[in-house]
């Protein structure tokens, strides 16, 4: 067997993403010889113990990170600063700190001021997930054929980038290096805005008069159903994403609202050409996605 | 075997919905002894012949409907008036005319003026579909456990309602009688607005600068991917739906836009409670849908 990428990987926050990493390590020891899990919620720690998906479960941050060559922060982006402050004093010299946050500028701003020079920080974002959350929701193939975007800072060493690249590729992901701001903009449109819209339309439906509302539930056709799938994702994670990438999200929402108003105008004035063209553009994008193999 | 519901059913427009009806009849002769397909596009007629999903394929409206006990208009709602005018003169006395349109007030307004007193018109809307269209897209279980909403007019006879109710129930659907205007309002929020939003967000993505746009395709995470599925539906059908249910759709879009702006404000001002509450409402709706067995 080749030398594993890491001797010891610690996952902080063994939820959907974190527990999937742990499960993958159990299955493929070329990633790490030893895995450690820690969560600030002892119930989560106990559940991870029961599931036997980590080699070791710690109930305090110090013992969780002190032997780790790599610490993965798989927690809501709003918790990154607090947890970084807790662990940095106990991390080994030369260890890698990485994260799985969906926003990068804010996470880097939260973590960098607390770093010591001997820690290599490699910001990353695996673009994978389901509408479920918690340690039971993970599975070892979650990252297969998904993108993991790596957004190095000016201080990230090439060695750190290489190791985290191999880490994610070994878990089945395709990796790419992206500029921090660019990452946040792309994710605002492909992921954050769709979630914001899905949450919103569920609320619009919920605020209808009682009679209509109960029927919305009865007759939810495929359109609404797909939206609610997106809308059932983890509240804390998404609250943090919205607040932490608010600039890019608000810009994309403004653009979307302009486009929606243009569509409303076309519908009101029965502008068939405009409506058809808009729909056809949507289909073309769908086709591109299929050609890019992002969908079955 | 019991007496079939109809001797001869003619499906006009053997696309996703129409060809699924034809396939179901082939499988279950208690629905109809004989099935006829007609489409204004001869290529579609020829394809239906090749697929062997109808007992008879006609290339003109007269021969298609003259023997039918029941004619099903499974065409875009914008084509209802024109096709009704073509077929009414040739329909048998006492035959049932029904449709599968997603908007009901506009379809009834398009069809009623052309009816003769000896034709029983039963407006209906099977709430089923996929993102695919055309005769190849149908399948005989499309309507199973889906709703079919029946919206009788003042002139619809109880016998007609009963027959069409049995027709859809035999194809596996659950049926319910709904007031016309109420139907259009409920569908505006559960189906039409989600489609409008999905088409729009694809356009917003498409109008980004070239560099970002190509990455949108690369990194489309599950949020955007689900939206494009909805957005790949048939353009003519949806253009017609938007225009024909424009009052209800514009009202729902206005409500949605208010809610989206309230969310934008909360994000800008970091109103964590408001954001979390909005997300949690979305999850509750999702949970209700699961309890209602509209989703797996």
Boltz contact constraints between the chains, C-beta under 6 A:
constraints:
  - contact:
      token1: [A, 127]
      token2: [B, 219]
      max_distance: 6.0
  - contact:
      token1: [A, 127]
      token2: [B, 221]
      max_distance: 6.0
  - contact:
      token1: [A, 147]
      token2: [B, 219]
      max_distance: 6.0
  - contact:
      token1: [A, 186]
      token2: [B, 212]
      max_distance: 6.0
  - contact:
      token1: [A, 186]
      token2: [B, 215]
      max_distance: 6.0
  - contact:
      token1: [A, 186]
      token2: [B, 219]
      max_distance: 6.0
  - contact:
      token1: [A, 189]
      token2: [B, 205]
      max_distance: 6.0
  - contact:
      token1: [A, 189]
      token2: [B, 216]
      max_distance: 6.0
  - contact:
      token1: [A, 190]
      token2: [B, 216]
      max_distance: 6.0
  - contact:
      token1: [A, 190]
      token2: [B, 219]
      max_distance: 6.0
  - contact:
      token1: [A, 190]
      token2: [B, 220]
      max_distance: 6.0
  - contact:
      token1: [A, 190]
      token2: [B, 221]
      max_distance: 6.0
  - contact:
      token1: [A, 190]
      token2: [B, 224]
      max_distance: 6.0
  - contact:
      token1: [A, 191]
      token2: [B, 221]
      max_distance: 6.0
  - contact:
      token1: [A, 191]
      token2: [B, 223]
      max_distance: 6.0
  - contact:
      token1: [A, 194]
      token2: [B, 223]
      max_distance: 6.0
  - contact:
      token1: [A, 194]
      token2: [B, 224]
      max_distance: 6.0
  - contact:
      token1: [A, 194]
      token2: [B, 227]
      max_distance: 6.0
  - contact:
      token1: [A, 195]
      token2: [B, 223]
      max_distance: 6.0
  - contact:
      token1: [A, 197]
      token2: [B, 197]
      max_distance: 6.0
  - contact:
      token1: [A, 199]
      token2: [B, 278]
      max_distance: 6.0
  - contact:
      token1: [A, 199]
      token2: [B, 279]
      max_distance: 6.0
  - contact:
      token1: [A, 199]
      token2: [B, 282]
      max_distance: 6.0
  - contact:
      token1: [A, 200]
      token2: [B, 259]
      max_distance: 6.0
  - contact:
      token1: [A, 200]
      token2: [B, 260]
      max_distance: 6.0
  - contact:
      token1: [A, 200]
      token2: [B, 263]
      max_distance: 6.0
  - contact:
      token1: [A, 201]
      token2: [B, 256]
      max_distance: 6.0
  - contact:
      token1: [A, 202]
      token2: [B, 282]
      max_distance: 6.0
  - contact:
      token1: [A, 202]
      token2: [B, 285]
      max_distance: 6.0
  - contact:
      token1: [A, 203]
      token2: [B, 259]
      max_distance: 6.0
  - contact:
      token1: [A, 203]
      token2: [B, 278]
      max_distance: 6.0
  - contact:
      token1: [A, 203]
      token2: [B, 281]
      max_distance: 6.0
  - contact:
      token1: [A, 204]
      token2: [B, 255]
      max_distance: 6.0
  - contact:
      token1: [A, 204]
      token2: [B, 256]
      max_distance: 6.0
  - contact:
      token1: [A, 204]
      token2: [B, 259]
      max_distance: 6.0
  - contact:
      token1: [A, 205]
      token2: [B, 189]
      max_distance: 6.0
  - contact:
      token1: [A, 206]
      token2: [B, 281]
      max_distance: 6.0
  - contact:
      token1: [A, 206]
      token2: [B, 285]
      max_distance: 6.0
  - contact:
      token1: [A, 212]
      token2: [B, 186]
      max_distance: 6.0
  - contact:
      token1: [A, 215]
      token2: [B, 186]
      max_distance: 6.0
  - contact:
      token1: [A, 216]
      token2: [B, 189]
      max_distance: 6.0
  - contact:
      token1: [A, 216]
      token2: [B, 190]
      max_distance: 6.0
  - contact:
      token1: [A, 217]
      token2: [B, 288]
      max_distance: 6.0
  - contact:
      token1: [A, 217]
      token2: [B, 292]
      max_distance: 6.0
  - contact:
      token1: [A, 219]
      token2: [B, 127]
      max_distance: 6.0
  - contact:
      token1: [A, 219]
      token2: [B, 147]
      max_distance: 6.0
  - contact:
      token1: [A, 219]
      token2: [B, 186]
      max_distance: 6.0
  - contact:
      token1: [A, 219]
      token2: [B, 190]
      max_distance: 6.0
  - contact:
      token1: [A, 220]
      token2: [B, 190]
      max_distance: 6.0
  - contact:
      token1: [A, 220]
      token2: [B, 289]
      max_distance: 6.0
  - contact:
      token1: [A, 220]
      token2: [B, 294]
      max_distance: 6.0
  - contact:
      token1: [A, 221]
      token2: [B, 127]
      max_distance: 6.0
  - contact:
      token1: [A, 221]
      token2: [B, 190]
      max_distance: 6.0
  - contact:
      token1: [A, 221]
      token2: [B, 191]
      max_distance: 6.0
  - contact:
      token1: [A, 223]
      token2: [B, 191]
      max_distance: 6.0
  - contact:
      token1: [A, 223]
      token2: [B, 194]
      max_distance: 6.0
  - contact:
      token1: [A, 223]
      token2: [B, 195]
      max_distance: 6.0
  - contact:
      token1: [A, 223]
      token2: [B, 230]
      max_distance: 6.0
  - contact:
      token1: [A, 224]
      token2: [B, 190]
      max_distance: 6.0
  - contact:
      token1: [A, 224]
      token2: [B, 194]
      max_distance: 6.0
  - contact:
      token1: [A, 225]
      token2: [B, 295]
      max_distance: 6.0
  - contact:
      token1: [A, 226]
      token2: [B, 226]
      max_distance: 6.0
  - contact:
      token1: [A, 226]
      token2: [B, 230]
      max_distance: 6.0
  - contact:
      token1: [A, 227]
      token2: [B, 194]
      max_distance: 6.0
  - contact:
      token1: [A, 228]
      token2: [B, 285]
      max_distance: 6.0
  - contact:
      token1: [A, 228]
      token2: [B, 286]
      max_distance: 6.0
  - contact:
      token1: [A, 228]
      token2: [B, 289]
      max_distance: 6.0
  - contact:
      token1: [A, 230]
      token2: [B, 223]
      max_distance: 6.0
  - contact:
      token1: [A, 230]
      token2: [B, 226]
      max_distance: 6.0
  - contact:
      token1: [A, 231]
      token2: [B, 282]
      max_distance: 6.0
  - contact:
      token1: [A, 231]
      token2: [B, 286]
      max_distance: 6.0
  - contact:
      token1: [A, 232]
      token2: [B, 283]
      max_distance: 6.0
  - contact:
      token1: [A, 232]
      token2: [B, 286]
      max_distance: 6.0
  - contact:
      token1: [A, 235]
      token2: [B, 276]
      max_distance: 6.0
  - contact:
      token1: [A, 235]
      token2: [B, 279]
      max_distance: 6.0
  - contact:
      token1: [A, 235]
      token2: [B, 280]
      max_distance: 6.0
  - contact:
      token1: [A, 238]
      token2: [B, 279]
      max_distance: 6.0
  - contact:
      token1: [A, 239]
      token2: [B, 272]
      max_distance: 6.0
  - contact:
      token1: [A, 239]
      token2: [B, 275]
      max_distance: 6.0
  - contact:
      token1: [A, 239]
      token2: [B, 276]
      max_distance: 6.0
  - contact:
      token1: [A, 242]
      token2: [B, 267]
      max_distance: 6.0
  - contact:
      token1: [A, 242]
      token2: [B, 275]
      max_distance: 6.0
  - contact:
      token1: [A, 243]
      token2: [B, 270]
      max_distance: 6.0
  - contact:
      token1: [A, 246]
      token2: [B, 267]
      max_distance: 6.0
  - contact:
      token1: [A, 250]
      token2: [B, 264]
      max_distance: 6.0
  - contact:
      token1: [A, 253]
      token2: [B, 264]
      max_distance: 6.0
  - contact:
      token1: [A, 255]
      token2: [B, 204]
      max_distance: 6.0
  - contact:
      token1: [A, 256]
      token2: [B, 201]
      max_distance: 6.0
  - contact:
      token1: [A, 256]
      token2: [B, 204]
      max_distance: 6.0
  - contact:
      token1: [A, 259]
      token2: [B, 200]
      max_distance: 6.0
  - contact:
      token1: [A, 259]
      token2: [B, 203]
      max_distance: 6.0
  - contact:
      token1: [A, 259]
      token2: [B, 204]
      max_distance: 6.0
  - contact:
      token1: [A, 260]
      token2: [B, 200]
      max_distance: 6.0
  - contact:
      token1: [A, 263]
      token2: [B, 200]
      max_distance: 6.0
  - contact:
      token1: [A, 264]
      token2: [B, 250]
      max_distance: 6.0
  - contact:
      token1: [A, 264]
      token2: [B, 253]
      max_distance: 6.0
  - contact:
      token1: [A, 267]
      token2: [B, 242]
      max_distance: 6.0
  - contact:
      token1: [A, 267]
      token2: [B, 246]
      max_distance: 6.0
  - contact:
      token1: [A, 270]
      token2: [B, 243]
      max_distance: 6.0
  - contact:
      token1: [A, 272]
      token2: [B, 239]
      max_distance: 6.0
  - contact:
      token1: [A, 275]
      token2: [B, 239]
      max_distance: 6.0
  - contact:
      token1: [A, 275]
      token2: [B, 242]
      max_distance: 6.0
  - contact:
      token1: [A, 276]
      token2: [B, 235]
      max_distance: 6.0
  - contact:
      token1: [A, 276]
      token2: [B, 239]
      max_distance: 6.0
  - contact:
      token1: [A, 278]
      token2: [B, 199]
      max_distance: 6.0
  - contact:
      token1: [A, 278]
      token2: [B, 203]
      max_distance: 6.0
  - contact:
      token1: [A, 279]
      token2: [B, 199]
      max_distance: 6.0
  - contact:
      token1: [A, 279]
      token2: [B, 235]
      max_distance: 6.0
  - contact:
      token1: [A, 279]
      token2: [B, 238]
      max_distance: 6.0
  - contact:
      token1: [A, 280]
      token2: [B, 235]
      max_distance: 6.0
  - contact:
      token1: [A, 281]
      token2: [B, 203]
      max_distance: 6.0
  - contact:
      token1: [A, 281]
      token2: [B, 206]
      max_distance: 6.0
  - contact:
      token1: [A, 282]
      token2: [B, 199]
      max_distance: 6.0
  - contact:
      token1: [A, 282]
      token2: [B, 202]
      max_distance: 6.0
  - contact:
      token1: [A, 282]
      token2: [B, 231]
      max_distance: 6.0
  - contact:
      token1: [A, 283]
      token2: [B, 232]
      max_distance: 6.0
  - contact:
      token1: [A, 285]
      token2: [B, 202]
      max_distance: 6.0
  - contact:
      token1: [A, 285]
      token2: [B, 206]
      max_distance: 6.0
  - contact:
      token1: [A, 285]
      token2: [B, 228]
      max_distance: 6.0
  - contact:
      token1: [A, 286]
      token2: [B, 228]
      max_distance: 6.0
  - contact:
      token1: [A, 286]
      token2: [B, 231]
      max_distance: 6.0
  - contact:
      token1: [A, 286]
      token2: [B, 232]
      max_distance: 6.0
  - contact:
      token1: [A, 288]
      token2: [B, 217]
      max_distance: 6.0
  - contact:
      token1: [A, 289]
      token2: [B, 220]
      max_distance: 6.0
  - contact:
      token1: [A, 289]
      token2: [B, 228]
      max_distance: 6.0
  - contact:
      token1: [A, 292]
      token2: [B, 217]
      max_distance: 6.0
  - contact:
      token1: [A, 294]
      token2: [B, 220]
      max_distance: 6.0
  - contact:
      token1: [A, 295]
      token2: [B, 225]
      max_distance: 6.0
